[in-house]
Amino acid sequence: MTEQISYEELADIATNLHDENQRLKGDNTHLHTNLSAQSTVEQNQQNLIQWQLDIQQELEFISHQLRGHVIKRDDKGNEFWAEPEDDEQRIFNERGAQEIEKVIRNYLIKNVLLSNYGVKEINQRVEQFANRLRRFIFLNFEEFGMDSPYKQKHFEMIVMKYVIIIKSGHVLNPVFENHAEMN
């Protein structure tokens, strides 16, 4: 009791199978394209996060500034950090530079930068940092080498500069939701 299939029916079945195969290939191509695009977006986001958390260049900048280094240029126009020609440009001695750098680095570590603090708490912590840094430097003027009126005049600007750096590190990060509120 086998059913006979006509040539026309067989041709229709083959055509339907071919059409279905083409549709599935199209779906597969579409899925592959979407998956590739999603993978690229995820990779780009991962690269952005890694780039934002790589603050080595900023830490080196802070270190040079705390030590009073100045930017100079060689014969080819390349910039490099150099010791200041006038020792008065060196606001802090090495002890002061190291102590202040330690404090700043504690606020720029990954665990702190990736914290889930809200806008209000970030502002409170930055204000707390500003007050403590100001007091820390003020109470250690002599030990940190701020022994001239010229150096002491830079006190407020130095504190403000590092407060801005700390705040920027915590609020200008568009990858994380709590930071997006600040923009």
N, C-alpha and C positions, 0 to 999 in steps of 0.2 A: 504494500500500500504506500508506495512512494509517490509523492506528488511530483508531477512534471512541471518544471518551470520553463516558461518560454524564453526565447532569446531576448525579446523585448523586456520582459520582467527582469531578467538577469542584467540587462544593460541599465535599467532603471536603478536596480540595487547597487550596481557598480558606480553609477553616477552619484547616487545618494551618499555612498561610502566615500567617494572622492570629495564631494562637497563638504561632508562632515569632517574629513581629514584636513581639508584646507581651512575650515573654520577653527578647528582645534590648533592648527599650526599658527593661525593668526592670534588666537587667545594666548598660546604659549609665547609668541613673540611679544605680545602686549605685557604679559606677566613678567617676562624676562627684562623688558625695558623698565617696567615699574620697579622691579627688584634692584636693577642696576642703579636707577636714579636714587632709590631709597638708600642703597649702600653708599653711594657717592655723598649724599647729604649727611648720612651718619658719619662717614669718614671726615668730611669737611668740618662737621661740628666737633668731632673728636680732636682734629687738628687745631681748631679755634680754641678749644678748652686748654689743650697743651700749650699753645702759644701764649694764652692769657696767664697761665700759671708759671711760665718760664720767666721769672723776674730777675735772672742773673745779671742782665745788662743794667737794670735799674739799681740793683744792689751795688754793682761796681761803680756806677755813677755817684751814688750816695757816699760810698767809701772815699772816692777821690775828692768829692766836695768837702767832706768832713776834715780831710787832711790838707785842705787849702790848695790842692793841685790846680793848675791852670791848663787850659787847652792851648796848644801851640800847633804850628803847621811846619812841615818839612818843606824842602825845595820843590817837591811835586804837589804840594797842596794837601797832603794827607794830614789829618788831625791826630794828635796824640796828647796824652796827659803828661804834664811835667811838674817838677817841684817849682814853687813860686820863687822868683828872684828876690823878692822882699819878704823877709820872715814875718812881717806884720800882716801879710795876706793870709797867713796860716792862723786862722781864728782859734783853733784848738790844738793843744799838744797831742801827742800820740795817745796818751792815756784818755784824754777827753774824747778823741775821735773813736777809740775802741769802745768806750762805755756807752756813748750815744748810739753808735752803730748796733751794739747788742740790743739796746732797747727797741730801735726801729725794726731790726730783723725779727724780733718776737711778734711784731704786729703784721709782718708780711710773710709768714709761713703759710704753707698750703692749707693746713687745718683751719687756720683763722680765715683765710680768703674764701674757703669753700663752706664756711659756716652758714647756717640757715637763719642768721639774724634778720629781723625786720628793720625797716627804715628807722623807726624810733630808737631801737637798741643800737643800731650802727651809729646814729648821731650821738647818743649818750656815750658810747665807747670812744668815739673820736674826740668828743669834748673832754672826757676823762684823760685820754692820752695827751691832749694839748696841755691841760693843767699840770699833769705829772711831769711831762717833758720840760715845761717851762720851769717848774719848781726844781727839778733834778739839775738842770743846767745852772740855775741861779744859785742854788746851795753849794755848787761845786765850781764856781767861777775861777777861783785861784788854782784849784787842783787840776782843772781842765785847760789851764793856760790862757784864760781870758783876762790878761793882766794889763791891758791898756784901754784907754777910753775908745780908741778906734775899734778894737775888737768887741768891746761891750756894746757899742752902738749897733752892732749886727745881731744882737741877741734876739730881738723880737722877730726879725725877718727870718732868721734861721729856724726858730720854732714854727713860724707860720708855714715855711716851705715844707717842712717834714710832716706837719699836720695835713697839708693838702695832699702830699704823696700818699699818706696812710688812708685818708678818706677816699681818694681816687681809686686806690687798690680795692676798696671794699664796695663802692657804690657804682662804679662805671663798668660793670661787668654784665653785658647784655645776655649772657648765656643763662644766667640763673634768675628765676622769677623774682625773688625778693629784691634783687638789684634793679630790675627793670622798672620798679615803682619810682626810682629816683630820677630816671632819665626824662 
